[in-house]
């Protein structure tokens, strides 16, 4: 996924409707794909801001479009646990999340099952 200046910056947002009938959950995740320090692999980082708390997950790998297991967390707080996949369709990207999400990760640690595809804005220049 080498793009302008060898990185890809996306912001993916939307509403997930948990499959356990819990209330809908707004999600907005920034995604950065950049060259890893080894010069060969890619480093992917996902972040979500919740108030002044930053939830983060990152991994180093081949940079392909296969689902990857992650935990989006800030210390011991978990916002999302499951898999993500970035898919390109023409010039557009989407983020597919399958797993469990917390509606209020600071106050409520309950995780609700989701399977959602979020449209992404490409901020790469």
N, C-alpha and C positions, 0 to 999 in steps of 0.2 A: 504494500500500500504506500509506496513512495509517491508523495505529492509535492507540491511547491515547497522548495527548500527542504525536501525530504522529511516533512512532517504532515500530519493530518490533525486538524482541530475541529471538533464538532460540539454543538450543544444540542442535546436531544431532550425534548420535553413533551409531556402529555399527561393523561389521566389513566391510571390503572384501576380496574374494577376487580377487587379480590373475588376469587371463586368461592369463598366461604360466606358470601353475602355481607361482609363488613363494608363500611363506608368506602367510597372511592378515595384514591390516594393520588395527589399531585406529585409528579416526579419531574425533575429537571437535572440532567447529568451532563457534565462536561467530559469530553473524551479527548485525550491527547495520545497520538501514536508518533513516536520519534525513534531515531536510531539509538540503540543501546550503546553503552560505553565500549563494548567489545568490537564495535564497528560492523558486525555481521547481523545480529539479531535486532529485534524491535522491542521497545519498551512502551507498553500501553498503560495509561493511567486514567482511571475514572474518578470523578469527584462530584459530590453533591453538597451544596451549602444548606444547612438547616439552622436558621437564625445565625448565630456566630460560631456554630460548630461545623467543621468540614469533615465529611465522611469520604474516605478514600480507599481505593483498591488499585494495585498495580501488579504487573507481571512482565516478564521478559520472555519472548518467544519468537516464532517465525512470522508473525504479522499476517496470518491468513484469516479467513472468515469463519473458522470453526467455532462452535460454542466453547466458552472457557468458564470454569468454575471460579467464582470470586466471592468475597465477603466485603461489602462496602461498609467500613466501620470507622469510628473515631474512638480510640482507646478501647474500652469494653463495650461501648454502645454500637449496636448493629442497626443499620438502615435497610440493607438488602443482603440476602444470602441465596445464591443460586448460580445460574449461568447467564452469560451475556454473549451476544453475537452482533457484530456490525455487518450489515449487508449493503452492497451498492447496487442500485437499480438505475441504470443510465447515469445521470449526473447526481442523483439523489442518494442519500444514505439513510438507513433506519437502524435503530438499536432495539434488539429483541431481548427482553428479560424474562426468564422463567425461574421461579423460585418463591421466596417469601420476603415480604416487606413489612416494615413497621410504619404505621400511620403517624405515630408521634414518638420517635426514637428516644427523646429525652425523658418523657414522662411514662411511656407505656412500652414495655419490651415485647409485647405480643406481636408475633410475625404472622402475616396473612398471605395465603398463596395467591400468586399472580402469574399471568402469562400475557405479556403486553408487548406491542411493537410501537415504538415512539419515533416520530419523524425527527430528523436532525437537520440543523442549519450548519452548513459548512463554512467555518470562519478561517480556513486556510487561505493564505495570500501568496 
